[in-house]
Amino acid sequence: MKRREFLTRAVPAATLPLMMGGLSFKAYGRSPILEALVSSTAENDRVLVVIQLNGGNDGLNTVIPLDQYAALTAARNNILIPRSQVLQLTGVTGLHPSMTGARALFDMSKLAVVQAVSYPNPNFSHFRATDIWLTAVDSTQILDTGWMGRFLDDEYPDYPNSYPNTVMPDPLAIQIGSIVSSGLQGPTVTMGMAVTNPNATYTIPGGDDTPPATPAGHELTYIRQVAQQTQQYAVNIKGASTKGANKSTNYPSAGSNSLADQLKIVARLISGGLKTRIYIVNLGGFDTHSSQLGTHATLLGRLATAMFAFQDDLRLLGIEDRVIGMTFSEFGRRIKSNASGGTDHGSSAPMFIFGANVNGGVIGTNPPLPAAATVNDNIPMQHDFRWVYASILQDWFGASSSVLRDVLSNKIQTLPIVRSSAVLDVADMLPLPKEYSLYQNYPNPFNPSTTIRYALPRGTHVVLEVFNSAGQRVALLVDGEQSPGEHEVTFTANGLASGAYLYRLRAGGYVETRKLMVLK
């Protein structure tokens, strides 16, 4: 059995659900993603909360195109939302009347609506469509890693070795529920684990003996490592829950809204100091093939109520600047309703992004509807769902373009989701150097170009020069004021003969010289 196959089968069998507040959840291991954020103060740590709407949400009855109400009436008269009841957002767009909480967030500029989100050649199977959204691949591709798992692995390539540790003692991602999301599957292992009781211990078969130096022994070592990490994470999670709080009075009574119950736990853990970066919660029941009106209204009401209560809780706890929430469903539904008072599997649907640092408003236009829709008509795509992922990874978490390419291939177009004042640049996340440093150029020897890097603990005037063996300056690379931090300059040796040269940095009284080699 290959290692990946072994881990896929064995690790879930060794994980057990941790109970908190009557709900179980999976804890995903902290890995080196966002290491700069990890080492920054808690007030600057950023969190993403992913709300998965299972079943395929009907977008046309969620975000209603008021400018096409006649076509909407002709296509779905048996499930039509009366125009007088629609919660108006703009002159041409409104929300389902049960979504008063979402409308309140929109009015506070804390809710963005991304219109008609899908991907080319959509798949209408629940399982395959969900897999596409969680793996973030094209519909013609099959991949056994998730987009969040690849992101975590790219930032924390050594996981699960040496985790947890003092820099980040907590899991990086937590899913409330009993199923490990494939969105967090890394290239070799799932980026986490689960615990049953934070006060209990359990033993993986084999005791304290040293496993043999065999493939099975190596896997047993890994399983024991998972068990040890699980117990450490459980203690920290329970500690954060005990320390944390909920202040909003807008949460519905416990048990009446499962999504609100989950988000209430998330708010408590964040306020309790847990350094977890990603939370995943779920609300099911959106596969509305029949009798949609009442069922859909109840679901959208629960979604909007939970979102509003959660955001209000974050505000009262003083942590709303650190959190952004995102909803997604595996697909939308058809334009035309069916004879059973429901809707069948379709393509595009809106996504909601919410938080204090979201650009409130509608991104995109109302999808065009045919005057006489058929049962096969679908809403055309305006935005690829991976553009939303890329926008959040880049602007909220500060992911570099190379990380985006690793995680999302070439689907890295971004949307104006995060407020410009909140966009996080990678450089802003890095701690300032403690001293001046001039590093060895790379590559060395080189032809024709090499990179010279240096560090400045404070802003100062910088001079970077290159000299030949006779002491004559052959290049002036930098001569001016520069900000503190890491800097790099490309030196191209066009016109210079092969041989040894010196490069010298002068900055704030610091002088350092190193040798480089041109080899032609």
Secondary structure as GFF3:
##gff-version 3
##sequence-region A 1 520
A	DSSP	alpha_helix	3	14	.	.	.	ID=ss1
A	DSSP	beta_strand	18	20	.	.	.	ID=ss2
A	DSSP	beta_strand	23	28	.	.	.	ID=ss3
A	DSSP	alpha_helix	35	38	.	.	.	ID=ss4
A	DSSP	three_ten_helix	42	44	.	.	.	ID=ss5
A	DSSP	beta_strand	47	53	.	.	.	ID=ss6
A	DSSP	beta_strand	63	65	.	.	.	ID=ss7
A	DSSP	three_ten_helix	66	68	.	.	.	ID=ss8
A	DSSP	alpha_helix	69	75	.	.	.	ID=ss9
A	DSSP	three_ten_helix	77	79	.	.	.	ID=ss10
A	DSSP	three_ten_helix	83	85	.	.	.	ID=ss11
A	DSSP	beta_strand	87	88	.	.	.	ID=ss12
A	DSSP	beta_strand	93	95	.	.	.	ID=ss13
A	DSSP	alpha_helix	100	107	.	.	.	ID=ss14
A	DSSP	beta_strand	111	118	.	.	.	ID=ss15
A	DSSP	alpha_helix	126	135	.	.	.	ID=ss16
A	DSSP	alpha_helix	147	155	.	.	.	ID=ss17
A	DSSP	beta_strand	173	176	.	.	.	ID=ss18
A	DSSP	three_ten_helix	182	184	.	.	.	ID=ss19
A	DSSP	alpha_helix	215	243	.	.	.	ID=ss20
A	DSSP	alpha_helix	258	271	.	.	.	ID=ss21
A	DSSP	beta_strand	278	283	.	.	.	ID=ss22
A	DSSP	alpha_helix	292	317	.	.	.	ID=ss23
A	DSSP	three_ten_helix	320	322	.	.	.	ID=ss24
A	DSSP	beta_strand	323	329	.	.	.	ID=ss25
A	DSSP	beta_strand	349	354	.	.	.	ID=ss26
A	DSSP	beta_strand	361	363	.	.	.	ID=ss27
A	DSSP	beta_strand	383	384	.	.	.	ID=ss28
A	DSSP	alpha_helix	385	391	.	.	.	ID=ss29
A	DSSP	pi_helix	392	396	.	.	.	ID=ss30
A	DSSP	alpha_helix	401	408	.	.	.	ID=ss31
A	DSSP	three_ten_helix	420	422	.	.	.	ID=ss32
A	DSSP	alpha_helix	426	429	.	.	.	ID=ss33
A	DSSP	beta_strand	437	438	.	.	.	ID=ss34
A	DSSP	beta_strand	449	456	.	.	.	ID=ss35
A	DSSP	beta_strand	460	467	.	.	.	ID=ss36
A	DSSP	beta_strand	473	482	.	.	.	ID=ss37
A	DSSP	beta_strand	485	492	.	.	.	ID=ss38
A	DSSP	beta_strand	499	507	.	.	.	ID=ss39
A	DSSP	beta_strand	510	518	.	.	.	ID=ss40
###
